[in-house]
Amino acid sequence: MTTWRELTERAPRIAAVFTRRHAATRNLCLLATLRSDGYPRISPIEPRIFEDELWIVGMPDTTKFRDLGRDPRFCLHTATTDTAVTDGDAKLWGVVKDVQDKALHQRFATDLYEDIGLDLRGQDFDHFYAADLTGASAVEVSGGHMDVTIWKPGEPERVVRKH
């Protein structure tokens, strides 16, 4: 399993772009899952980095979580609002693992409350998905060129420059 922490060590450029864009949109990302008929679904989500893991959690009994329960593959894209992509964007893909650890859930809920005031303390989480990252990419545009940084497990980041 490639955790968020491992991604930051193995693909620091991509992790930096993801972190910057994630913060700039107040944690908003777009999550791609596969519907039961095999077609893709795009849903807004606010993933959180907590205890060195990337967590994909949210409102219970939503279609995106039913999708992940059936097929754990996903793609996560930072919300891009600038068509020139001057601040970059990043994509992460992988599979989720449902972590049913009540103590972890409560630490997460406490952190969430202290960070943004959303109080889920004491509640049970039906699904609590940790992201196992199997690839990532980032785009940065500057100086008349575009750099696409690509990472796969077991390989270093590589940059493809496009003019």
N, C-alpha and C positions, 0 to 999 in steps of 0.2 A: 504494500500500500504506500503510495506517495502522498504524504501529508502536506499541508500548507507549509509547515516549517521546512520540510525537505525541498519543496519547490523554491522557497526563498533562497536556499543554499545552492541548488543546482541550476536554477534559472532566475538569477537576481534581477536581470533587466525586465523580464516579463512580470515578475512579482511586483516590481516597482511601478510599472505602468498600471497593472491591475489595482494596486493599493491606491495610487493617485486618483484613478478614475472612479473607483469604488467610493472613496471619500468625497470626491467632487459632486457626486450625485446622491449624497446621503445614503449610501449603501445600495442604491437601486441597480439591479442587473436584470437581464432577460435570461430566462431559463428555457432551454429547448429540451423537450421530452418526446417520447413516442406514444401516440394514442393507441388504443386497443385495435384500431383498424390499420395501424402501421404508419399513418401520416404523422408528420411532426406537429408539435404544439409549442407555441411560444407564450410564456407567462411571465409577468413581472414578479420579482422576488427580491428580498433583502437578505442575502446570505451574510453570515457573520463569521469572523475569524475569532476563535476562542480556544485557549489552551493548545495552541499550535496546530489546530485543525480548521478546515473550512467546513462550516455547517450549513446545510440547506434545510432549514426548518421554517415552519409558518403555520398559517391557519389550518386546522385539521379538516379532514374530509373534503379536500379540494381535488380537482381533476389532476393537477400536476403531481400530487402525492400518490394518487391512485396509479398514474402512469409509472412513477418511479417504483412503486411496489410491484408492479407487473414486469417492468423492464428497467433495470437500474441505470441504464446509460443516459448521459446528459451532456449538454453543452451549456456553458454559462458565459454570457457576453456582457461586458460592461456597457451601461447605457451610453449611447453616443448621441449627443445633441448637436454637435458641430459637424456639418457636412465636409468641412476641410480637414477634420480630424487633427486639429492643431495640438490637442492635448493627448493624442493617442487613444488607442482602445486595446482591449485584451480579451482573449477567449481562453477558457479552460474547458477541458473535456475529460470525462472519465466515467466512473460508476459510483453509485452511492451504496453505503452500508448502513443499515438501520441499527443504531446503537441504543439498546435499552438498558441504560444505567441511570437509575433514579437519582443517585447522588450527583452525577454529572449534570443531569437535567436541572437540578435545583441550583447548582453553581452557575450554570448558564443563565437561568432565570434571574438570579440575583445580579449577575453582571449586566444583563439586559436592563433591568430596573435601574441600576446605578448609572448606566450609560445614557439611556433615552427615556426613562420613566415608565416604560411599559411593564406593568406588573403581572407576570405570569408565575410568580412564586407560589409554590404549593400545588400547582396544577400538574396533571399528568400529560405527557406528550405521547400521542399515538405513534407518531413516527419522528425519529430524530436522526437525520441522515448526515453521515460524515462523507465527505468527498474523497474518493480514492482517485487521484489525478493520473491520467494516462497520456496527457499531452497538453500543450499550451502554446499560444502564439500572442504576439503583440505587434501593433503597428504604431510607428512614430513618423511624423512628417515634419521635415525641417530642411532649410537650405536648398530647396528645389528638388529634393529626393524623398523617397519613402523607404524606411527600414522596416522589414518584416522579420521579427525574431521568432524562431521556432524552437520548441523543446519537446523531446520525447524521453521517457525513462531510459537510463543507461547511456544517454548521449549528452554532450554539452549543448548549451544554447548555440544556435548558429543564426547569423544575420544575413538576410538577402536584401541587397540594396537595389531599389528600382528608381530609375531616373525618369 
